[in-house]
Amino acid sequence: MGMGLVLVTLALFLNLRTAFWVAMGLPIAFAGALALMGDGFWGMTLNELTTFGFIIALGIVVDDAIVVAESAHSVTEKEGDGIDNVIKGVKLVATPAIFGVLTTIAAFYPITLVTGRLAEIFSVFAWVVVFCLVFSIIESKFILPAHLAHLKHNAKPNNPLSRGWKVIQNGVSAGLERFKQSVYRPMVKLSLRMRYLSALGFVVLFVAVVYMVPSGIVRVVFFPEIPRQIVTATYKGEPDLGYGRLFAEANRIEAAAHKLKAQLDAESDTDVSPITGIEMQASDDGNVTVLAIATPPLERNITSNEIAERWRKLVGPVEGAQTIKFAADDFDFADFRVELLLDDVDQLIAASQYVEDMLATQAGVLSVTNDFRAVRGRLNIELTDYGRSVGLTTSAISEQVFQAIGGAEIQEFQRNQQEVKVRVRYPEAQRSSAAALQTLYVRTPAGDPILLSSVANLHSDLTVDEIYRSSRKRVATLDAQINKDEISADTLVTYFNEELLPQLQAKFPGVAVDFGGEVEQQREAIGGLITAFGITIIAIYVLLAVPLKSYTQPIVVMIAIPFGITGAIMGHWIVGIPVSILSINGILALSGIVVNDSLLLVSAFNDNRAKGMPIRQALVAAGTQRMRAVILTSTTTFAGLAPMIFETAEQAQFLIPAAVSLGFGILFATLITLFLIPTFMMILEDFSRLKAGVLRIASPKAVNTEAPEVTAAGE
């Protein structure tokens, strides 16, 4: 569908045959990309992410072909058909078009360098776009001109369909021309005349849109909740939980799923049940997973996340659960994870329980899992004064109690091919309870038997089943599942650092804290993306400086980048989705795309100045000359991304934020290119004149100190 929209958009602005040959650049670029993806090169496969790369490339790949074709079309309209005029049109834009593609490659390539689990995923679609762009340079500069040279651009259509479409094209062209002369030209002249006020207006707009993020109008999450058709309830029992209780709770979770299905069936307006199937999977290690399989999103009036939340409420508290999680997404890292580090086991148990209780009180926190709960029974032996007086130690008593319960090996013999070990221990009745242990006898160092209860106090409690260490300290890990519509991981981290941590350190001195899960993934991914963005900006500046032959003009061209981000934020607000790491990848790629149209306009301005035009006239002429190409490249890019932006399939949800960033960022950058770039070019000229004036004032005029030459009359 995206390819069809691109083709229709091209056909509205260009000759039908020209539009066809421009669109033919897509299969050529895609074929080249598929060749590089093969086993002989990068060894990539066709999947959701690589397909997303091709979808992004739909609008971007044809941009340089559009610029070339539009320039050739304009020249042949004025000067007639012919190879020479096509070559003349291609040469007019060859340099900015090539460097425009290179800046786009410079934006996508650094994404492939970012490390981390999530970043590695996004590097796949970036590679696909880079491959397509490489082949688009070859196609638009060598193959496309050969086709354009043999077209009759000014030939009259000879069939009713062509004539009808020609009427539509003429209407679009006439409307665009009227807009150019009656609206754009006066407005850009006004913008140049009131350039500082115009620049201030754009800056105010930029600040207002960016403020939508901290104000909460546009939400920010690291990774959005992307539901799927399978909702899971994952239940892991405590280590000492019996199989009877484990499967009783598992059956209760499954029964709640059937009850929820009946409720949803009764609420549904159609004959299609929102839940089509329920399955339970269990393993020997105490893990139980119950699956509720939902219908596609368009066939139900309830989301997967709402199904998970209602299921959770129907189940209620689960007995003996080490972890219990109801989820409608595929990602296995925790929404929020905090690690507590402390040497003392009992203090760490208490600290983890305190944090668990405090996190559970926060709105939006659905469940908290603590891997350092005291769940394993423990017998404590405390030596009495009498026990010390007879020479016993705690370790000696513990060893004898262990031998009495677990047995002591006294003999080993061979029976046929087997080795048999003989162990001696107390009868089961005397070792099956703490009360029975009071009647055990232990021996003193002198060999005398003595009642255990007379030399030691016995009491039982609970301790952790497993102990993990980090940096030579014991670690307790707490995971929280959160509702991202109510609270984000960043907000929970802020609450923890500002409110909970001071209380925690006051109660448990020496405790250290580290964050993992989504926060750790965020720290890793954002750090890599910041580095990639820095590389992108430097590469774009260098690539712009070459064709513009200037150190300052590339800065003006790159002003489009932050304003493109403004469009991306507005796009998220319009579509109603939060800004996330998926959006950041689109914004990073956007930085290379939005400068292309600005580069075309500034290149046209330089050409006009070289012809002797005054600055203001050269800027207005450059805008009117490149307006059709700018509008056409922006609309085709958005048209190629539009089906993805408005896609409702759950498989496409994690691709939509990047598409929104690119699509709406490109649209807003069109205004920036046509109005703000000429304005800043005029301001740059003001500063150049100011600088020249200051230098003239600062440089003293040369004073002639030599005596005038005197010549004799008649000489």
C-alpha positions in Angstrom: 0.0 0.0 0.0 2.8 2.4 0.8 4.4 1.8 -2.6 1.1 2.6 -4.2 0.7 5.8 -2.3 4.2 6.9 -3.3 3.5 6.2 -7.0 0.2 8.1 -6.9 1.9 11.1 -5.2 4.6 11.1 -7.8 2.0 10.9 -10.6 0.2 14.0 -9.3 3.3 16.2 -9.6 5.3 14.6 -12.5 4.6 13.3 -16.0 3.1 9.8 -15.7 6.0 8.2 -17.5 8.5 10.2 -15.4 6.7 9.1 -12.2 6.8 5.5 -13.4 10.6 5.5 -13.9 11.1 7.3 -10.6 9.1 4.6 -8.8 11.1 1.9 -10.7 14.0 2.9 -8.6 12.4 1.1 -5.7 12.6 -2.5 -7.0 16.1 -1.8 -8.2 17.2 -0.5 -4.8 15.3 -3.3 -3.0 16.9 -6.0 -5.2 20.4 -4.6 -4.4 19.6 -4.6 -0.7 18.3 -8.2 -0.8 21.5 -9.2 -2.6 23.7 -7.6 0.2 21.4 -9.3 2.8 22.2 -12.7 1.4 24.5 -15.4 2.9 27.4 -14.3 0.7 27.5 -10.8 2.4 25.7 -9.9 5.7 23.7 -13.1 6.2 20.4 -11.4 7.1 16.9 -12.8 6.8 13.5 -11.3 5.8 11.6 -10.7 9.1 9.5 -8.0 10.7 12.5 -5.7 11.3 14.1 -6.0 7.9 10.6 -5.5 6.3 10.3 -2.4 8.4 13.6 -1.2 6.9 12.1 -1.6 3.4 9.0 0.3 4.5 11.1 3.2 5.7 13.1 3.1 2.5 9.9 3.4 0.4 9.7 7.1 0.8 13.4 7.9 1.4 14.9 6.0 -1.5 12.9 7.9 -4.1 13.9 11.3 -2.7 17.1 11.7 -4.7 15.3 10.2 -7.8 12.5 12.8 -7.3 15.0 15.6 -7.2 16.7 14.5 -10.3 13.5 13.8 -12.2 11.9 17.1 -11.1 14.9 19.1 -12.2 15.0 17.3 -15.6 11.2 17.8 -15.9 11.4 21.5 -15.2 14.2 22.0 -17.7 12.5 20.1 -20.5 9.2 21.9 -19.8 11.0 25.2 -20.5 13.5 24.2 -23.1 12.1 21.2 -24.8 12.8 17.4 -24.8 16.2 16.0 -25.6 19.2 14.3 -24.1 21.1 17.5 -23.6 18.3 19.2 -21.6 17.9 16.1 -19.4 21.6 16.1 -18.7 21.4 19.8 -17.9 18.6 19.2 -15.5 20.5 16.3 -13.8 23.7 18.3 -13.5 21.8 21.1 -11.7 21.0 18.9 -8.7 23.6 16.1 -9.0 25.9 17.3 -6.2 23.3 18.2 -3.6 21.3 15.1 -4.4 24.3 12.8 -3.9 25.4 14.5 -0.7 21.8 14.4 0.5 21.8 10.6 0.2 25.1 10.5 2.0 23.8 12.5 4.9 20.9 10.1 5.2 23.3 7.2 5.2 25.3 9.0 7.8 22.2 9.2 10.0 21.3 5.5 9.7 24.7 3.9 9.8 25.6 4.9 13.4 22.5 3.0 14.6 24.2 -0.2 13.5 27.1 0.6 15.8 25.0 0.9 19.0 25.4 -2.1 21.4 22.9 -3.6 23.8 20.0 -6.0 23.4 17.5 -3.5 22.1 19.9 -1.5 20.0 21.1 -4.7 18.2 17.5 -5.2 17.2 17.2 -1.8 15.6 20.5 -2.1 13.8 18.9 -4.6 11.5 16.4 -2.2 9.9 19.2 0.5 9.7 21.3 -1.8 7.6 18.5 -2.4 5.2 17.9 1.3 4.7 21.7 1.9 4.2 21.8 -0.9 1.5 18.8 0.6 -0.3 20.3 4.1 -0.2 23.6 2.9 -1.7 21.8 1.4 -4.7 19.5 4.4 -5.0 22.5 6.6 -5.7 23.5 4.3 -8.6 20.0 4.1 -9.9 19.2 7.8 -9.8 22.4 9.1 -11.3 23.0 6.5 -14.0 19.9 4.5 -14.8 17.1 7.0 -14.3 18.6 9.7 -16.6 18.9 7.2 -19.4 15.2 6.5 -19.2 14.3 10.2 -18.8 16.3 11.1 -21.9 14.0 9.0 -24.1 10.8 10.4 -22.8 8.6 12.9 -24.5 8.0 15.2 -21.6 5.8 17.6 -23.6 4.0 15.1 -25.7 0.2 15.3 -25.6 -1.6 12.2 -24.1 -3.2 10.0 -26.8 -5.9 8.1 -24.8 -8.8 9.1 -22.6 -7.2 7.8 -19.4 -4.0 9.7 -19.9 -6.0 12.8 -20.9 -8.1 12.6 -17.8 -5.1 12.2 -15.6 -3.4 15.0 -17.4 -6.3 17.2 -16.4 -5.8 16.3 -12.8 -2.0 16.9 -13.1 -2.6 20.3 -14.7 -5.0 21.2 -11.8 -2.4 20.2 -9.2 0.4 22.0 -11.1 -1.8 25.1 -11.5 -2.8 25.0 -7.8 0.8 24.6 -6.7 1.9 27.5 -9.0 -0.8 29.8 -7.6 0.2 28.8 -4.1 3.9 29.5 -5.0 3.2 33.0 -6.5 0.3 34.1 -4.3 1.1 32.6 -0.9 4.6 31.3 -0.6 6.5 34.2 -2.4 4.8 37.0 -0.4 5.1 35.1 2.9 8.8 34.3 2.4 9.5 37.9 1.5 7.7 39.0 4.7 9.7 36.4 6.7 12.9 37.8 5.3 11.9 41.3 6.0 10.9 40.5 9.5 13.6 37.8 9.9 14.3 38.2 13.6 10.7 38.1 14.5 10.2 35.1 12.3 13.1 33.3 13.9 11.8 34.1 17.3 8.4 32.7 16.4 9.9 29.4 15.3 12.0 29.2 18.4 9.0 29.9 20.6 7.1 27.1 18.8 10.1 24.8 19.3 10.2 25.5 23.1 6.4 25.1 23.4 6.3 21.7 21.6 9.4 20.4 23.5 7.7 21.5 26.8 4.9 19.1 26.0 7.2 16.3 27.1 8.1 17.4 30.7 4.6 18.7 31.2 3.2 15.2 30.6 1.1 16.2 27.5 3.2 13.8 25.6 4.2 10.9 27.8 7.7 9.4 27.8 8.5 5.8 28.6 11.6 3.8 27.9 9.9 0.9 26.2 6.1 1.1 25.5 3.7 -1.6 26.5 3.2 -3.5 23.2 0.5 -6.0 23.7 0.2 -9.3 21.8 -2.5 -11.8 21.2 -1.3 -14.2 23.9 -1.7 -13.1 27.6 0.4 -15.1 30.0 0.2 -15.8 33.7 3.6 -17.0 34.9 3.7 -18.6 38.4 6.8 -19.9 40.2 6.3 -21.5 43.6 8.6 -21.2 46.6 11.3 -23.9 46.8 9.7 -25.8 49.6 6.1 -25.5 48.2 4.6 -29.0 47.7 3.4 -30.1 44.3 -0.2 -30.4 45.7 -0.4 -26.7 46.7 1.5 -25.6 43.5 -1.0 -27.2 41.2 -3.9 -26.2 43.3 -2.9 -22.6 42.8 -2.2 -23.2 39.1 -5.7 -24.7 38.6 -7.1 -21.7 40.4 -5.3 -19.3 37.9 -6.7 -21.4 35.0 -10.2 -21.4 36.5 -10.0 -17.6 36.8 -9.1 -17.4 33.0 -12.2 -19.5 32.2 -14.3 -17.2 34.4 -12.9 -14.1 32.6 -13.7 -15.7 29.3 -17.3 -16.2 30.3 -17.5 -12.6 31.5 -16.0 -11.2 28.2 -18.3 -13.4 26.1 -21.3 -12.0 28.0 -20.1 -8.4 27.5 -19.2 -8.8 23.8 -21.5 -7.3 21.2 -20.5 -9.9 18.6 -20.5 -13.7 18.4 -16.7 -13.8 18.4 -15.2 -14.5 21.9 -12.3 -12.2 22.9 -10.5 -15.2 24.3 -10.4 -18.2 21.9 -8.4 -20.7 24.0 -6.8 -21.3 27.4 -3.8 -23.6 28.0 -1.7 -24.5 31.0 2.0 -25.6 30.8 3.9 -26.9 33.8 7.5 -28.0 34.4 9.2 -30.1 37.1 11.1 -27.1 38.5 7.9 -25.5 39.8 7.2 -23.2 36.9 3.6 -22.9 35.7 2.4 -20.8 32.7 -1.2 -20.3 31.9 -1.9 -18.9 28.4 -5.0 -17.0 27.3 -5.1 -16.7 23.5 -7.0 -13.7 22.4 -8.5 -12.8 19.0 -6.9 -10.2 16.7 -7.3 -6.6 18.1 -9.8 -5.5 15.5 -12.2 -8.3 16.5 -12.5 -7.4 20.2 -13.3 -4.3 22.2 -10.8 -4.9 24.9 -7.0 -4.7 24.8 -4.6 -7.4 25.8 -3.4 -5.3 28.7 -7.0 -4.9 30.0 -7.4 -8.7 29.8 -4.3 -9.2 31.8 -5.4 -6.7 34.5 -8.9 -8.2 34.9 -7.4 -11.7 35.1 -5.0 -10.5 37.8 -7.9 -9.1 39.9 -9.9 -12.3 39.5 -7.0 -14.4 40.7 -6.1 -12.2 43.7 -3.2 -13.3 46.1 -1.4 -16.5 45.1 -0.2 -18.7 48.0 3.5 -19.8 48.0 4.4 -17.7 44.9 8.0 -16.8 44.5 7.0 -14.9 41.3 3.6 -14.2 39.8 3.3 -12.2 36.6 0.4 -11.4 34.3 1.8 -10.0 31.0 0.7 -9.2 27.5 4.1 -8.5 25.9 7.1 -10.5 24.7 9.9 -8.8 26.6 11.5 -10.7 29.5 13.4 -7.8 31.3 11.8 -6.4 34.4 9.8 -3.1 34.2 11.7 -2.0 37.3 14.5 -3.8 39.1 16.5 -2.7 42.1 19.3 -4.6 43.7 20.2 -4.2 47.4 23.8 -5.0 48.5 24.6 -5.7 52.1 26.9 -8.2 54.0 24.6 -9.2 56.8 22.0 -11.8 55.6 19.4 -11.0 58.3 19.7 -7.3 57.7 19.4 -7.8 53.9 16.3 -9.9 54.4 14.7 -7.2 56.4 15.8 -4.5 54.0 14.4 -6.3 51.0 11.1 -6.9 52.8 10.9 -3.2 53.7 11.5 -2.2 50.0 9.0 -4.7 48.8 6.3 -3.4 51.1 7.0 0.3 50.2 7.0 -0.4 46.4 3.7 -2.2 46.7 2.1 0.9 48.0 2.9 3.0 44.9 0.1 3.6 42.4 0.7 1.8 39.1 2.8 -1.0 40.7 1.0 -4.2 39.9 3.3 -6.8 41.6 6.7 -7.0 43.4 8.9 -10.0 43.3 11.7 -10.5 46.0 14.3 -13.2 45.5 15.6 -12.8 49.0 12.6 -13.7 51.0 13.0 -15.8 54.1 11.3 -19.0 53.0 13.6 -21.9 54.0 13.3 -23.3 57.5 16.4 -23.0 59.6 17.4 -24.5 63.0 19.5 -22.3 65.2 21.7 -23.8 67.9 22.8 -21.4 70.6 25.4 -22.8 73.1 24.6 -22.3 76.8 27.1 -21.4 79.5 27.0 -25.0 80.7 27.8 -26.3 77.3 30.9 -24.0 77.1 32.0 -25.2 80.6 32.1 -28.8 79.4 34.3 -27.9 76.4 31.6 -27.9 73.6 31.5 -25.5 70.7 28.7 -24.5 68.4 30.4 -26.1 65.5 31.0 -29.4 67.4 27.3 -29.6 68.4 26.1 -28.7 64.9 28.2 -31.5 63.4 26.8 -34.1 65.8 23.2 -32.9 65.2 23.8 -33.1 61.5 25.1 -36.6 61.8 22.2 -37.6 63.9 19.7 -36.3 61.4 21.5 -36.9 58.1 23.6 -39.8 59.2 27.3 -40.5 59.6 29.2 -42.8 57.3 30.7 -45.7 59.3 31.5 -48.4 56.7 32.0 -48.9 52.9 32.1 -52.3 51.2 31.9 -53.9 47.8 28.8 -55.9 46.7 29.3 -57.4 43.3 30.0 -54.4 41.0 28.5 -51.8 43.4 30.1 -49.8 46.2 27.9 -49.7 49.3 28.1 -47.0 52.0 26.7 -47.6 55.4 25.3 -44.6 57.3 24.0 -44.5 60.9 21.4 -42.1 62.1 18.6 -41.7 64.6 15.2 -43.3 63.9 12.8 -41.1 62.0 10.6 -40.5 65.1 13.6 -39.0 66.9 14.6 -36.6 64.1 11.4 -35.5 62.4 10.6 -32.5 64.6 12.3 -29.8 66.6 10.8 -31.1 69.9 12.3 -34.6 69.2 15.7 -33.0 68.8 15.6 -31.9 72.4 16.0 -35.6 73.4 19.2 -36.1 71.3 22.4 -36.8 73.1 25.8 -35.3 72.1 29.2 -36.2 73.4 31.6 -33.9 75.2 35.3 -33.7 74.2 35.8 -36.2 77.1 33.5 -38.7 75.4 30.6 -38.4 77.9 27.1 -38.4 76.5 25.0 -35.4 77.5 21.4 -34.3 76.6 21.4 -31.7 73.8 18.8 -29.5 75.6 21.1 -29.1 78.6 24.0 -27.6 76.6 22.2 -25.7 73.8 19.0 -23.7 73.2 17.3 -24.6 70.0 15.0 -22.3 68.0 13.8 -22.3 64.4 13.2 -19.5 61.9 13.2 -18.8 58.2 16.1 -17.8 55.9 16.7 -17.4 52.2 17.0 -20.4 49.9 19.8 -19.1 47.8 22.4 -16.3 48.2 23.8 -14.3 45.3 26.8 -12.1 45.5 28.0 -9.0 43.6 31.2 -7.0 44.4 31.7 -9.5 47.3 28.4 -8.5 48.9 25.2 -10.4 49.2 22.5 -9.2 46.8 18.7 -9.1 47.1 16.9 -8.4 43.8 13.4 -7.0 43.6 11.4 -6.8 40.4 8.3 -4.7 40.0 5.7 -5.1 37.2 4.1 -1.7 36.5 1.2 -0.2 34.6 3.0 2.2 32.2 -0.2 4.2 31.7 0.0 5.2 35.4 3.7 5.3 36.2 7.0 4.9 34.4 10.2 3.2 35.5 12.0 6.6 35.6 9.3 7.9 38.0 9.7 4.9 40.2 13.5 5.4 40.2 13.0 9.1 41.2 10.7 8.0 44.1 13.1 5.4 45.2 16.1 7.8 45.2 14.4 10.8 46.7 12.1 9.2 49.3 12.7 5.5 49.9 16.5 5.4 49.8 17.1 7.9 52.7 14.7 5.9 54.9 16.3 2.6 53.8 19.9 3.8 54.6 18.7 5.2 58.0 17.2 1.8 58.9 19.9 -0.4 57.4 23.3 1.4 57.4 25.7 0.3 54.8 23.1 -0.8 52.2 24.0 -0.1 48.6 21.6 0.2 45.7 21.8 -0.5 42.0 19.1 -0.5 39.3 18.6 -3.1 36.6 15.8 -4.3 34.3 14.4 -1.6 32.1 16.4 1.1 33.8 19.6 -0.8 33.0 18.5 -1.3 29.4 17.7 2.4 29.2 21.1 3.4 30.5 22.8 1.2 28.0 20.7 2.1 25.0 20.6 5.8 25.6 24.3 6.0 26.1 24.9 4.2 22.8 22.4 6.4 21.0 23.9 9.6 22.3 27.3 8.5 20.9 25.6 7.6 17.6 23.9 11.0 17.5 27.2 12.7 18.0 28.8 10.7 15.2 25.8 11.5 13.0 26.0 15.3 13.6 29.8 15.4 12.9 29.4 13.3 9.7 26.5 15.4 8.4 28.4 18.6 9.0 31.4 17.3 7.1 29.3 16.1 4.3 27.4 19.4 4.0 30.6 21.5 4.1 32.0 19.8 1.0 29.3 20.7 -1.5 28.5 24.1 0.1 32.2 25.0 0.4 31.4 26.9 3.7 31.9 26.4 7.4 28.8 28.4 8.4 26.2 27.4 5.8 26.1 23.7 7.0 25.1 25.0 10.5 22.2 26.9 9.0 21.2 23.7 7.0 21.4 21.6 10.2 19.0 24.0 12.0 16.3 21.7 10.4 17.4 18.9 12.8 16.0 20.2 16.1 12.9 21.5 14.3 12.4 18.1 12.8 12.4 16.7 16.3 9.6 19.2 17.1 7.6 17.6 14.3 8.3 14.1 15.7 7.0 15.1 19.2 3.8 16.7 17.6 3.3 13.5 15.7 3.4 11.4 18.9 0.8 13.8 20.4 -1.5 13.5 17.3 -1.3 9.7 17.1 -1.6 9.4 20.9 1.5 7.3 21.7 4.3 8.0 24.1 7.8 8.9 23.1 10.1 5.9 23.7 13.4 4.3 22.7 11.7 3.2 19.5 10.9 6.8 18.8 14.5 7.9 19.5 15.7 5.5 16.7 13.4 7.2 14.3 14.5 10.7 15.4 18.2 9.7 15.0 17.5 8.6 11.4 15.4 11.8 10.9 18.4 14.0 11.5 20.0 12.9 8.3 16.8 13.1 6.2 15.5 16.6 7.1 18.7 18.3 6.0 18.3 17.0 2.4 15.7 19.6 1.3 17.6 22.4 3.1 20.7 21.4 1.3 18.8 21.7 -2.1 17.6 25.1 -1.2 20.9 26.5 0.0 22.7 25.0 -3.1 20.1 26.8 -5.3 20.7 30.0 -3.3 24.5 29.7 -3.9 23.9 29.2 -7.7 21.7 32.3 -7.8 24.3 34.3 -6.0 26.9 33.1 -8.4 24.7 34.5 -11.2 24.9 37.9 -9.5 21.5 38.0 -7.8 21.1 40.1 -4.7 20.8 38.1 -1.5 17.1 38.6 -0.8 16.2 38.0 -4.4 18.4 34.9 -4.5 16.7 33.4 -1.4 13.2 34.0 -2.7 14.2 32.5 -6.1 15.8 29.5 -4.4 12.6 28.8 -2.4 10.3 29.1 -5.4 12.7 27.0 -7.6 12.9 24.1 -5.1 9.4 24.3 -3.5 7.9 21.6 -5.7 10.9 19.2 -5.1 10.7 19.9 -1.3 7.0 19.3 -1.1 7.2 16.2 -3.3 10.1 14.5 -1.4 8.3 15.2 2.0 4.9 14.0 0.8 6.3 10.8 -0.8 8.3 10.0 2.4 5.1 10.5 4.5 3.0 8.5 2.0 5.4 5.6 2.2 5.3 5.6 6.0 1.5 6.4 6.4 0.3 2.7 6.2 2.7 1.8 9.0 1.8 4.8 11.2 -1.9 3.9 11.1 -1.4 0.1 11.2 -3.4 -1.7 14.0 -1.8 -5.1 13.8 0.0 -6.0 17.1 3.0 -7.2 15.2 3.6 -3.7 13.9 3.2 -1.8 17.2 6.8 -1.7 18.1 7.6 -0.3 14.6 5.1 2.6 14.7 6.9 5.0 17.0 9.9 5.2 14.7 7.6 5.6 11.7 5.8 8.5 13.5 9.1 10.2 14.2 10.2 10.0 10.6 6.8 10.8 9.0 5.7 13.8 11.0 9.3 15.0 11.4 9.6 15.2 7.6 6.3 17.0 7.2 7.2 19.7 9.8 10.7 20.0 8.3 9.1 21.1 5.0 7.9 24.3 6.7 11.4 24.8 8.2 13.1 24.3 4.8 10.8 26.7 3.0 10.6 29.5 5.6 13.1 29.2 8.4 16.2 28.3 6.3 15.9 31.4 4.1 15.3 33.5 7.3 18.5 32.2 8.9 20.5 32.6 5.7 19.5 36.2 5.8 20.4 36.5 9.4 23.8 34.9 8.6 24.3 37.5 6.0 23.5 40.2 8.5 26.2 38.8 10.8 28.7 38.6 7.9 28.1 42.3 7.2 28.4 43.1 10.9 31.7 41.2 11.1 33.0 43.0 8.0 32.0 46.4 9.4 33.7 45.6 12.7 36.9 44.5 11.0 36.9 47.7 8.9 36.6 49.9 12.0 39.2 47.9 13.9 41.7 48.0 11.0 43.4 51.5 10.9 43.8 53.0 7.5 47.3 53.1 6.1 49.0 56.5 6.6 51.4 57.8 3.9 54.5 59.0 5.8 56.8 59.5 2.9 57.6 63.1 1.8 55.9 64.1 -1.5 58.1 63.9 -4.5 59.2 67.4 -5.8 60.1 67.8 -9.4 61.6 70.9 -11.0 59.6 72.8 -13.5 60.3 71.9 -16.9 61.5 68.4 -16.0 
